[in-house]
Amino acid sequence: MKERTYAAIDIGSNAVRLLIKSTGRDGEARGLKKELLVRVPLRLGFDVFAKGEVSDKKREDLVRLMKAYRHLIRIYDVDRLRACATSAMRDAPDIIREIRKETGIDIEIIAGSEEARIVYNNHIESRDGTSGRYLYVDVGGGSTELNYLDNGVLVASGSF
């Protein structure tokens, strides 16, 4: 079976990240190997939370960055891509449409609950066998996600 390559784009309030990972040649998804991680601090939330919209400059920078990410995705021969945007982009559907037109990348605007689930899946789930109670807090630029675990089991999750 051929190696599979996956990419994720996270458009957050502070930064826009591209992560590319791959499986082994046998297609086994466990132990995905990180191929590339790029983080660009566009700070979209500064505009959105202060003025209620993304400035023209930051909009242009975001579109340029997504074009660059599209090139990297092609270079790494990505099989599957998921692009998500969080709180800063929830009120900017016109920018999402522009990016789709310019790059072909479909961006999914996710709710805070989905963001909390993704945080849990990427940071907490790998802690099998963890005992005790603890709260994992992910403070972002526009929201904060909380995951409460008891003996390694997710009890409650929320986004504020």
FENLINQUI-V467534 format. One record per backbone hydrogen bond with DSSP energy under -0.5 kcal/mol. CO is the residue of the C=O (numbers start at 1). NH is the residue of the N-H. E is the energy in kcal/mol with one decimal. If there is no record, write none. Layout:
BEGIN
co,nh,e
CO,NH,E
CO,NH,E
END
This chain:
BEGIN
co,nh,e
4,23,-2.5
5,79,-2.6
5,80,-1.5
6,21,-2.6
7,82,-1.8
8,19,-2.7
9,11,-0.5
9,84,-3.0
10,12,-0.9
10,17,-2.4
11,86,-2.2
13,45,-3.0
14,43,-2.5
15,12,-2.5
16,40,-2.2
17,10,-2.3
18,38,-2.5
19,8,-2.5
20,35,-3.1
20,36,-1.8
21,6,-3.3
22,33,-2.9
24,27,-2.1
28,24,-1.0
29,32,-0.6
33,22,-2.1
36,20,-2.7
38,18,-2.5
40,16,-2.3
40,42,-1.7
43,46,-1.0
43,47,-0.6
44,47,-0.6
44,48,-2.0
45,49,-2.8
46,50,-1.0
47,51,-3.6
47,52,-0.8
47,53,-0.7
48,52,-1.3
55,59,-2.3
56,60,-2.5
57,61,-2.4
58,62,-2.5
59,63,-2.4
60,64,-2.6
61,65,-2.6
62,66,-2.5
63,67,-1.8
64,68,-2.1
65,69,-2.7
66,70,-2.1
67,71,-1.8
68,72,-2.1
69,73,-2.6
70,74,-1.8
71,75,-2.6
72,76,-2.4
73,78,-2.1
74,77,-1.4
80,7,-2.5
82,9,-2.4
83,108,-3.0
84,11,-3.1
85,110,-2.4
86,89,-1.8
86,90,-0.5
87,90,-1.1
89,92,-1.9
92,95,-0.7
92,96,-1.5
93,97,-2.2
94,98,-2.0
95,99,-2.5
96,100,-2.1
97,101,-2.4
98,102,-2.8
99,103,-2.5
99,104,-0.6
99,105,-0.6
100,104,-1.9
104,106,-0.5
105,107,-0.6
106,83,-0.6
106,108,-0.5
107,109,-0.6
108,85,-2.4
108,110,-0.7
111,115,-2.1
112,116,-2.4
113,117,-1.9
114,118,-2.4
115,119,-2.5
116,120,-2.4
117,121,-2.8
118,122,-2.1
119,123,-2.0
119,124,-0.5
120,124,-2.0
120,125,-2.1
124,127,-2.6
126,128,-0.6
127,130,-1.6
132,151,-3.5
132,152,-0.6
134,149,-2.9
135,137,-0.6
136,147,-2.1
137,139,-0.6
138,140,-0.7
138,145,-2.4
143,140,-2.6
144,160,-2.8
145,138,-2.8
146,158,-2.4
147,136,-3.1
147,149,-0.5
148,155,-3.1
148,156,-1.4
149,134,-2.2
150,153,-1.4
153,150,-2.4
156,148,-3.0
158,146,-2.9
END
